[in-house]
């Protein structure tokens, strides 16, 4: 009998996953794992693995069934050792298209909230202040704002449309996107240095790889226009968090909105917890009732294809 294992999930239930396992006559088990050793033990000889954040290392995957399939809940696969998967013959797939609108909404909400300095006004009133010029030292119109995007995939394109509705100009860097696609969207593709130099709001929409880890560090933050805003609803490792905390504390960066972090949950000792003008959310940009249903349904359908020996819809490793 085939084995289907959920290593971890953030949805509270696994009805769609259990239903497809039952339909295909497979054994099903749903767990909440985080450590490598316990995950390796749980997925030993498993054929289908639904995975959220539990580590998919060489050790973990080496005990899986021959031709096992790891289905990553969501877009990113940075917790999966893709090289090891190739070596071991483990197929890996993701669900890249379940919460595009939600993430674009969340990133835009953070950007507009911080650009309009809503957080400052709210705090000031609670402290008994009222005079606008005593609360903020200046406020740039959104119609006079350049938004710089690092990456121009589905989510970045949705974010661009939202910010254009407020009158913002958009520039982007993405070497993998057809310039015609950007041009049709009213977005200018430029070099990364140009994006950073011109962005009053810098929003990150890139995958986390060895090449992109800490791509926004002290030098890049220092090259942003004074009082710029940084938004990250992609992957926490794209930003050097210590450098960001320093830039915010020293006042070169006006504000930042982060939905993702290098370590999640955010450690109690993280300097970000006491950094000024920083809005935090708990990797929630993807979340809505509809997006969670869609994510689990699409993941379950992928499992059904794998169990039936059909081609996978969204393979990252294997076919």
C-alpha positions in Angstrom: 0.0 0.0 0.0 1.2 3.5 -0.9 2.0 5.8 2.0 1.0 9.5 2.1 2.5 11.7 4.9 1.8 15.3 5.8 5.0 16.5 7.6 3.5 19.8 8.8 0.8 22.3 7.9 -0.6 25.6 9.1 -4.2 25.1 8.0 -5.7 23.2 11.0 -7.1 20.3 8.9 -6.1 18.0 6.0 -9.4 16.9 4.6 -8.5 17.3 0.9 -5.2 15.5 1.4 -6.9 12.6 3.3 -9.7 12.3 0.8 -7.3 11.8 -2.2 -5.3 9.2 -0.2 -8.5 7.3 0.5 -9.7 7.6 -3.1 -6.4 6.1 -4.3 -6.3 3.4 -1.6 -3.2 4.9 0.2 -2.4 5.0 3.9 -2.6 8.5 5.3 -0.9 10.2 8.2 -0.9 13.9 9.1 1.8 15.2 11.6 3.3 18.4 12.8 7.1 18.0 12.6 10.0 20.4 12.6 13.2 18.5 13.5 15.2 16.6 10.9 15.4 13.3 12.8 11.7 13.1 13.5 10.9 14.1 10.0 13.2 11.4 8.5 11.6 8.7 10.7 8.1 9.8 9.8 8.6 9.8 6.0 10.6 6.6 5.8 9.2 4.5 2.9 6.6 7.2 2.2 5.5 7.7 -1.4 3.8 11.1 -1.2 5.0 13.8 1.2 3.0 17.0 1.7 5.5 19.5 3.2 5.3 23.0 4.6 8.4 24.0 6.5 9.8 20.7 7.9 13.4 20.2 6.5 13.6 18.1 3.4 17.3 17.3 3.6 19.4 14.5 2.1 19.0 12.5 5.3 15.2 13.0 5.3 14.7 12.1 1.7 17.1 9.2 1.6 14.6 6.9 3.4 11.6 7.7 1.2 10.2 5.2 -1.2 11.6 4.9 -4.7 10.2 7.6 -7.0 8.7 9.5 -4.0 7.1 12.8 -4.6 7.5 15.8 -2.2 4.6 18.3 -2.6 5.6 21.7 -1.2 2.7 23.7 0.1 3.3 27.1 -1.6 5.7 28.6 -4.0 9.2 28.5 -2.4 11.2 25.3 -2.2 14.2 26.7 -0.2 13.6 24.1 2.6 14.1 21.3 0.1 17.6 20.1 -0.8 17.0 20.0 -4.6 20.4 18.6 -5.4 19.9 15.8 -3.0 16.4 15.2 -4.5 17.9 14.9 -8.0 20.6 12.5 -6.7 18.0 10.3 -4.9 15.4 10.3 -7.6 12.9 12.1 -5.5 10.5 14.3 -7.4 9.6 17.7 -6.0 6.7 20.0 -7.0 5.2 23.2 -5.7 1.9 25.1 -5.9 2.9 28.4 -7.4 -0.5 29.9 -8.3 -2.8 29.6 -5.3 -2.5 32.9 -3.4 -1.1 35.4 -5.9 -3.7 38.0 -5.3 -3.5 37.7 -1.5 0.2 38.2 -1.4 0.0 41.1 -3.8 -2.7 42.6 -1.6 -0.7 42.2 1.6 2.5 43.7 0.1 0.5 46.7 -1.3 -1.3 47.1 2.0 2.0 47.3 3.9 3.5 49.7 1.3 0.6 52.1 1.4 0.2 51.9 5.2 3.9 52.9 5.6 4.1 55.4 2.8 1.2 57.3 4.2 2.8 57.0 7.7 -0.5 55.7 9.1 1.4 54.0 11.9 3.0 57.3 13.0 -0.3 59.1 13.1 -2.0 56.4 15.1 0.8 56.3 17.7 0.9 60.1 18.0 -2.8 60.4 18.7 -2.6 57.7 21.4 0.2 59.8 23.0 -1.9 63.0 23.0 -0.4 64.6 19.9 -2.5 66.2 17.1 -0.4 68.6 15.0 0.6 66.9 11.8 3.9 68.6 11.4 4.9 67.6 14.9 4.1 64.0 14.0 5.8 63.6 10.6 8.6 65.6 9.0 7.3 65.2 5.5 5.0 63.0 3.4 5.6 62.1 -0.2 2.6 61.8 -2.4 2.1 58.3 -3.9 1.7 59.9 -7.3 5.3 61.2 -6.8 6.6 57.8 -5.7 8.8 55.3 -7.6 8.3 51.7 -6.7 11.2 49.4 -7.4 10.5 45.7 -7.8 13.2 42.9 -7.4 11.5 40.2 -9.5 8.6 40.5 -11.8 6.6 37.3 -11.6 2.9 36.8 -11.0 2.9 38.4 -7.5 5.1 41.3 -8.5 2.9 42.0 -11.5 -0.2 42.1 -9.2 1.6 44.3 -6.8 2.6 46.7 -9.6 -1.0 47.0 -10.7 -2.1 47.9 -7.2 0.6 50.5 -6.8 -0.1 52.0 -10.3 -3.7 52.5 -9.2 -2.3 54.9 -6.6 -0.3 56.7 -9.3 3.1 55.3 -8.6 5.7 54.8 -11.3 7.2 51.3 -11.4 10.6 50.0 -12.3 11.7 46.4 -12.0 14.7 44.1 -12.3 14.2 40.5 -13.5 16.6 38.9 -16.0 14.1 36.1 -16.6 11.1 38.2 -17.7 10.4 39.1 -21.3 10.8 42.9 -21.6 7.6 42.9 -23.7 5.6 41.6 -20.7 6.9 44.4 -18.5 6.3 47.0 -21.2 2.7 45.9 -21.7 2.3 46.2 -17.9 3.6 49.8 -18.0 6.8 48.8 -16.1 10.4 49.6 -17.1 12.9 46.8 -16.7 16.3 48.1 -15.5 19.4 46.8 -13.8 19.2 46.0 -10.1 21.5 48.9 -9.2 19.1 51.3 -11.0 16.1 49.8 -9.2 17.8 50.4 -5.8 19.0 53.9 -6.7 15.5 55.1 -7.7 13.1 53.2 -5.4 11.2 55.2 -2.9 9.5 51.9 -2.1 11.6 48.7 -2.7 9.5 45.5 -2.8 11.1 42.1 -3.0 9.6 39.3 -5.2 12.5 36.9 -5.8 13.1 33.3 -4.9 15.6 32.5 -2.2 18.7 30.8 -3.7 22.4 30.9 -3.0 22.7 33.8 -5.4 19.9 35.9 -3.9 20.5 35.3 -0.2 21.2 38.7 1.5 21.0 40.4 -1.9 19.7 43.4 0.0 22.5 44.2 2.6 24.1 47.2 4.1 25.4 48.4 0.7 22.1 48.1 -1.1 20.2 49.7 1.8 22.7 52.6 1.8 22.2 53.1 -1.9 18.4 53.6 -1.6 17.1 57.1 -1.7 16.9 58.7 1.8 13.7 57.7 3.7 12.9 54.8 1.4 10.6 52.0 2.4 11.4 48.3 2.1 8.7 45.6 1.7 9.4 41.9 1.8 6.6 39.3 1.4 8.8 36.8 -0.5 11.5 35.1 1.5 13.2 36.4 4.6 16.7 35.4 3.5 16.7 38.0 0.7 17.5 40.7 3.3 20.3 40.9 5.8 18.1 41.5 8.8 20.9 43.0 11.0 21.7 45.5 8.2 18.0 46.4 7.9 17.7 46.9 11.7 20.7 49.2 11.6 19.4 51.2 8.6 16.1 51.7 10.3 17.6 52.6 13.7 20.0 55.1 12.1 17.1 56.7 10.1 18.4 56.2 6.5 15.4 53.9 5.8 12.1 55.5 6.8 10.2 52.2 7.4 10.0 48.5 6.4 7.2 45.9 6.2 8.2 42.3 6.6 6.0 39.2 6.3 8.9 36.8 6.1 12.1 36.2 8.1 15.3 34.2 8.0 14.1 32.2 11.0 10.5 31.6 11.5 8.9 32.1 14.0 10.9 35.2 14.6 13.3 34.6 17.5 12.7 36.5 20.7 16.3 37.7 20.5 16.0 39.1 17.0 16.9 42.8 16.8 13.9 43.3 14.5 11.6 43.0 17.5 12.9 46.4 18.9 13.6 48.1 15.6 11.6 51.4 15.1 9.3 52.0 12.1 9.1 48.3 11.3 5.8 46.6 10.6 5.8 42.8 11.1 3.4 40.1 10.1 3.7 36.3 10.7 4.2 34.9 7.1 0.5 35.6 6.6 0.5 37.3 3.2 -0.8 34.2 1.4 -3.6 33.7 3.9 -7.3 34.0 3.2 -10.1 31.4 3.5 -10.2 31.0 -0.3 -6.4 30.8 -0.8 -6.0 28.1 1.8 -8.8 26.0 0.3 -7.2 26.4 -3.1 -3.7 25.6 -1.9 -4.8 22.4 -0.2 -7.0 21.3 -3.1 -4.3 21.9 -5.7 -1.8 20.1 -3.6 -4.2 17.2 -3.1 -4.8 17.0 -6.9 -1.1 16.8 -7.5 -0.9 13.9 -5.0 -3.6 12.2 -6.9 -1.7 12.5 -10.2 1.4 11.2 -8.5 -0.4 8.2 -7.0 -1.9 7.3 -10.4 1.4 7.6 -12.2 0.3 10.7 -14.2 2.5 13.7 -15.1 2.8 16.3 -12.4 1.3 19.7 -12.9 4.1 21.8 -11.3 7.4 19.8 -11.2 10.5 21.5 -9.8 12.6 18.4 -9.8 11.6 15.4 -12.0 8.6 15.2 -14.2 
